[in-house]
Amino acid sequence: MTFIVENDENSKSTDEPSNSKEDTAQKSGGFGESKWGYDLYPERKPSSETRFEKFMKGRSNIDKNKCEQNVYKCILRSPLVKLMLGALNRSGCTVDIRRHISCEECAPNVSGGFDPILNQVVICQNTATSPGLVQGVLTHEFIHMLDNCQNKLDFTNLDHLACTEIRAANLAHCSWVSAWINGDTSIFNFKETHQYCVKNKALSSIMAVRNVTEEEAMIAINRVFPKCYNDLEPLGRRLRRNSDDMFKAYAEGAYYGYEYEIPQK
């Protein structure tokens, strides 16, 4: 399976290329596991647990139920999530929330991921524990899903990976405040704050998922940066923290056919 794993500012992203040897190793619990991040998603690995043992995981069941409730709250109330769902639907990639979103227990240093093989977003029920965190994961991973839907990304291609990570950081994460907190800006480079944040987040993601040097990763980022950084679809803007930008983006989405009909529970 191929993953782009995204989480909070202090955790890593994991992209696992499809490769027959690695796939075989994963199924057998072999050498590919830690290298490509299979160990981050224990529920997606072969398990020796019996049904009774799984049933007795009371905490996990509670976390899954809470996660699914938070996902549904976001779909009902979040302008960003509804906009992304409308854009995916408009692109011919309609999301069935029962099929394409999965709450699972993950490693403690990740909060979500995108599996392009199954076309499925993973929400880490043990780390993304609030509606706000779930909204961030859904928005970020839906950007990966939209890029994959529209452009048929090859996640083993460094330029493809760099581009979708740039877009996700650009639209779903970076603001001047977050960049300041992470040390990506100062009063001396105020104008370049957002670009620094986007590049640094994309770099950390690539370095976590690919066996390349920092120089090679930055070359790829800089090679695709102008085009990918300026691609603001489907939000049409870079969101400012503590602003009404997300509501404006959602309202404007109707002009482009990004309406989304709320599913009935």
C-alpha positions as CSV (number, residue, x, y, z in Angstrom):
1,M,0.0,0.0,0.0
2,T,1.1,3.6,-0.6
3,F,0.6,6.2,2.2
4,I,1.1,9.9,2.6
5,V,0.8,10.3,6.3
6,E,0.2,13.7,7.8
7,N,-0.1,14.9,11.3
8,D,0.7,17.8,13.6
9,E,3.7,20.0,13.5
10,N,5.9,17.6,15.5
11,S,5.2,14.4,13.7
12,K,6.2,12.9,10.4
13,S,4.7,12.0,7.0
14,T,5.1,8.6,5.4
15,D,4.8,7.7,1.7
16,E,5.3,4.1,0.9
17,P,5.9,3.3,-2.7
18,S,4.2,0.3,-4.3
19,N,6.8,-2.3,-4.9
20,S,6.3,-6.1,-5.1
21,K,9.2,-6.9,-2.8
22,E,8.1,-4.4,-0.2
23,D,4.5,-5.6,-0.5
24,T,5.6,-9.1,0.1
25,A,7.8,-8.1,3.0
26,Q,4.8,-6.2,4.5
27,K,2.6,-9.2,4.3
28,S,5.1,-11.4,5.9
29,G,6.1,-8.8,8.5
30,G,9.6,-8.5,6.8
31,F,12.2,-5.9,6.2
32,G,9.9,-3.4,4.4
33,E,7.8,-2.6,7.5
34,S,9.8,0.0,9.3
35,K,11.3,1.4,6.1
36,W,8.1,2.3,4.4
37,G,5.9,3.0,7.5
38,Y,3.8,-0.2,7.6
39,D,4.3,-0.1,11.4
40,L,2.5,3.2,11.7
41,Y,-0.8,1.5,10.8
42,P,-1.1,-1.7,12.9
43,E,-4.7,-2.3,11.8
44,R,-3.5,-2.6,8.2
45,K,-1.0,-5.3,9.0
46,P,-1.8,-9.0,9.3
47,S,-2.9,-9.6,12.8
48,S,-2.6,-12.8,14.9
49,E,-5.3,-11.6,17.3
50,T,-8.5,-13.6,17.6
51,R,-11.9,-12.0,17.1
52,F,-12.4,-12.2,20.9
53,E,-9.1,-10.4,21.6
54,K,-10.1,-7.7,19.2
55,F,-13.5,-7.4,20.7
56,M,-12.0,-7.0,24.2
57,K,-10.1,-3.8,23.0
58,G,-12.7,-1.6,24.7
59,R,-10.6,1.6,24.6
60,S,-10.0,1.2,20.9
61,N,-13.7,0.7,20.2
62,I,-14.5,3.8,22.2
63,D,-11.9,5.8,20.4
64,K,-13.2,4.6,17.0
65,N,-16.7,5.6,17.9
66,K,-15.6,9.0,19.0
67,C,-13.5,9.5,15.9
68,E,-16.4,8.5,13.6
69,Q,-18.6,11.0,15.4
70,N,-16.0,13.8,14.9
71,V,-15.7,12.9,11.2
72,Y,-19.5,13.3,10.8
73,K,-19.5,16.5,12.8
74,C,-16.9,17.9,10.4
75,I,-18.9,16.8,7.4
76,L,-21.9,18.5,8.8
77,R,-20.3,21.7,10.0
78,S,-16.8,22.4,8.6
79,P,-16.7,24.7,5.6
80,L,-13.3,23.3,4.6
81,V,-14.4,19.7,4.7
82,K,-17.6,20.4,2.8
83,L,-15.7,22.4,0.2
84,M,-13.2,19.6,-0.3
85,L,-16.0,17.0,-0.6
86,G,-17.8,19.2,-3.1
87,A,-14.6,19.7,-5.2
88,L,-13.9,15.9,-5.2
89,N,-17.5,15.3,-6.3
90,R,-17.2,17.9,-9.0
91,S,-14.0,16.2,-10.2
92,G,-15.8,12.8,-10.5
93,C,-14.3,11.4,-7.4
94,T,-17.4,11.2,-5.1
95,V,-16.5,10.3,-1.5
96,D,-18.6,7.7,0.3
97,I,-17.8,8.4,3.9
98,R,-18.4,4.8,4.8
99,R,-16.0,3.6,2.2
100,H,-13.4,6.3,1.8
101,I,-12.8,7.4,5.4
102,S,-11.5,5.0,8.0
103,C,-10.9,5.6,11.7
104,E,-8.0,3.4,12.9
105,E,-5.5,3.1,15.7
106,C,-2.1,4.4,14.5
107,A,1.4,5.0,15.8
108,P,1.4,7.8,18.4
109,N,3.4,10.2,16.1
110,V,0.9,10.4,13.3
111,S,-2.7,11.6,13.1
112,G,-3.8,10.6,9.6
113,G,-2.9,9.4,6.1
114,F,-4.0,8.8,2.6
115,D,-3.9,5.4,0.9
116,P,-4.1,6.0,-2.9
117,I,-4.3,2.3,-3.5
118,L,-7.6,2.0,-1.7
119,N,-8.4,5.7,-2.3
120,Q,-9.0,6.0,1.4
121,V,-8.3,8.6,4.1
122,V,-7.2,7.3,7.5
123,I,-8.0,9.2,10.6
124,C,-5.9,8.1,13.6
125,Q,-8.5,7.7,16.3
126,N,-5.9,7.6,19.1
127,T,-4.2,10.9,18.2
128,A,-6.8,13.0,16.2
129,T,-9.2,13.2,19.1
130,S,-11.0,16.5,18.6
131,P,-13.2,17.9,15.8
132,G,-10.6,20.5,15.1
133,L,-7.8,18.0,14.6
134,V,-10.1,15.8,12.5
135,Q,-10.9,18.8,10.4
136,G,-7.2,19.4,9.8
137,V,-6.5,15.8,8.9
138,L,-9.5,15.6,6.5
139,T,-8.7,18.8,4.7
140,H,-5.1,17.9,4.3
141,E,-5.7,14.3,3.1
142,F,-8.5,15.4,0.8
143,I,-6.1,17.6,-1.0
144,H,-3.9,14.6,-1.6
145,M,-7.0,12.7,-2.7
146,L,-8.0,15.5,-5.1
147,D,-4.5,15.7,-6.5
148,N,-4.5,12.0,-7.1
149,C,-8.0,12.0,-8.6
150,Q,-7.3,14.9,-11.0
151,N,-3.7,14.2,-11.9
152,K,-3.1,10.4,-11.3
153,L,-0.1,11.1,-9.1
154,D,2.9,8.7,-9.0
155,F,3.9,8.8,-5.3
156,T,7.2,7.2,-6.1
157,N,8.0,10.3,-8.2
158,L,9.8,12.9,-6.0
159,D,8.4,15.8,-8.0
160,H,4.8,14.5,-7.7
161,L,5.2,13.9,-4.0
162,A,6.8,17.4,-3.4
163,C,4.0,19.1,-5.3
164,T,1.1,17.5,-3.4
165,E,2.9,18.1,-0.1
166,I,3.5,21.8,-1.0
167,R,-0.2,22.2,-1.9
168,A,-1.4,20.5,1.4
169,A,0.9,22.6,3.5
170,N,0.0,25.8,1.6
171,L,-3.7,25.3,1.8
172,A,-4.3,23.4,5.1
173,H,-1.4,24.3,7.5
174,C,0.8,27.3,7.1
175,S,0.0,30.7,8.5
176,W,2.2,33.5,9.8
177,V,1.4,32.5,13.4
178,S,2.2,28.8,12.9
179,A,5.4,29.7,11.0
180,W,6.5,32.0,13.9
181,I,5.8,29.2,16.5
182,N,7.8,26.8,14.4
183,G,10.7,29.2,14.0
184,D,10.2,29.6,10.3
185,T,10.1,33.4,10.3
186,S,11.3,36.5,12.0
187,I,10.8,40.3,11.6
188,F,13.5,40.2,9.0
189,N,11.8,37.8,6.5
190,F,8.2,38.7,7.1
191,K,7.3,38.7,3.4
192,E,8.7,35.2,2.8
193,T,7.1,33.7,6.0
194,H,4.5,31.6,4.3
195,Q,6.8,30.2,1.6
196,Y,9.4,29.3,4.3
197,C,6.7,27.4,6.2
198,V,5.4,25.6,3.2
199,K,8.9,24.6,2.0
200,N,9.9,23.4,5.5
201,K,6.8,21.3,6.0
202,A,7.1,19.8,2.6
203,L,10.8,19.1,3.2
204,S,10.1,17.3,6.5
205,S,7.4,15.2,4.9
206,I,9.6,14.2,2.0
207,M,12.6,13.4,4.2
208,A,10.4,11.2,6.4
209,V,9.1,9.2,3.5
210,R,12.0,8.9,1.0
211,N,15.5,7.8,1.2
212,V,17.0,11.0,-0.3
213,T,19.3,13.7,0.9
214,E,18.0,17.0,2.1
215,E,19.6,18.6,-0.9
216,E,17.8,16.3,-3.3
217,A,14.5,16.9,-1.6
218,M,15.0,20.7,-1.7
219,I,15.9,20.5,-5.4
220,A,12.6,18.8,-6.1
221,I,10.7,21.2,-3.9
222,N,12.3,24.3,-5.6
223,R,11.7,22.7,-9.1
224,V,8.0,22.4,-8.7
225,F,7.4,25.2,-6.1
226,P,6.3,28.1,-8.3
227,K,3.6,26.1,-10.0
228,C,2.4,24.1,-7.0
229,Y,2.5,27.0,-4.6
230,N,0.4,29.1,-6.9
231,D,-2.2,26.3,-7.4
232,L,-4.8,27.3,-4.8
233,E,-7.6,24.9,-6.0
234,P,-10.2,24.4,-4.6
235,L,-9.9,27.0,-1.8
236,G,-8.9,29.9,-4.0
237,R,-6.9,31.5,-1.2
238,R,-4.3,30.9,1.5
239,L,-6.2,30.8,4.8
240,R,-5.3,33.2,7.5
241,R,-5.6,32.0,11.1
242,N,-8.5,33.5,13.1
243,S,-10.1,34.9,10.0
244,D,-13.3,34.1,8.1
245,D,-11.4,32.9,5.0
246,M,-12.7,29.4,5.2
247,F,-16.3,30.6,5.2
248,K,-15.6,32.9,2.2
249,A,-13.9,30.0,0.4
250,Y,-17.0,27.8,1.0
251,A,-19.4,30.4,-0.1
252,E,-17.4,31.0,-3.3
253,G,-17.2,27.3,-4.0
254,A,-20.8,27.3,-5.1
255,Y,-19.9,29.4,-8.2
256,Y,-17.6,26.5,-9.3
257,G,-20.1,23.7,-8.6
258,Y,-18.5,22.6,-5.3
259,E,-21.8,22.2,-3.5
260,Y,-22.0,19.1,-1.3
261,E,-25.1,17.4,-0.1
262,I,-24.9,16.4,3.5
263,P,-25.4,12.6,3.9
264,Q,-28.1,11.5,6.3
265,K,-26.8,9.4,9.2
